[in-house]
Amino acid sequence: MIFKSKNNTERELEQICLLNEIVEQYAVPEFTELVLVEEKVIPHSHPVLTLNTRSKDKLDILKTLVHEQFHWYVSNHSKYNECIALLKTRYVDDGEHNKSGKHPNSYWEHIIVCFNTRNHLAKILTTEEIEYVYSLWQPYPTLEQSIATNYDEYRKVLEDFEIIY
């Protein structure tokens, strides 16, 4: 994975050092080769996976990186459309997603992404680290809580589409 600074600011370059330490220390799924680091941007996956410099906490950064990588895994999955269609029949959008109006499937895609993120982190972090990272600020707290509470239910639905990493 290659990390590149958007503006070569001190904060962006420091964040790249942290990111390199993180990928050296943890098993991070890699579905994109390039990760851009830019100050004051909202982390996003497309068109280029881009992270910000908001946090200096390695576990927080790890969770964000894994989350954004899983957007690439999910969006390129052969059963993406089929899975989204089923999720729309089972779950009602909680309103935390698609604030821009540009991503009508955002809520249902985030079910898959957030599940895979939690599932993967549970394989590489301790229970205490998982509890800690999910106690931090969350962009989608309602969905994250639902996944934590109904983990087995989501797993069963997603397994039918072989969309669990």
C-alpha positions, 0 to 999 in steps of 0.5 A: 500500500502506498501512502501519498500526501496531497499537499505535503504538509507536516500533518499529512506527512506525520499521518503517513508515518503513522499509517506505515506503522499501522500497516506494518503492525496489523493485517490491513486488507488491501483493495487499493494500492494508493491511499491519499492523505489530506488535511481537513477532508472527510475520509472517503473511498472513491474515487481515490481512498483518502484519509484525513489527519484528524486522529493520531490514535493508531486504532482509530486510524486503523478502523478508518483505513479498514473501513474505507478499504472495505468500500472497495471490496464491497463495491467490486463484489460480484453479488453487490447489487443482489445483496443491496436489493435484499438489504433494502427489503429488510432494513430501513435507512436510519438517516445517518447516510447519504447526506449529500444525496449522491449515494442512494445505496449508502446505508445498505452498502454501509451495512456490508462495509461496517459489518466487514470492518468489525468482523476483520478488526475482531480477528486482529485486535483484542476484545478490549481494543475493539471496545475502545475503538468503537467507544470513540467518535463514530460517523454512523453510531446507529448502524454501528450499534445495530451491527454490534447488537445484531451481529449474527443476524447480519452475518447470516444475511451477508453469508448468503451473498459470500460478501464477508471477507 
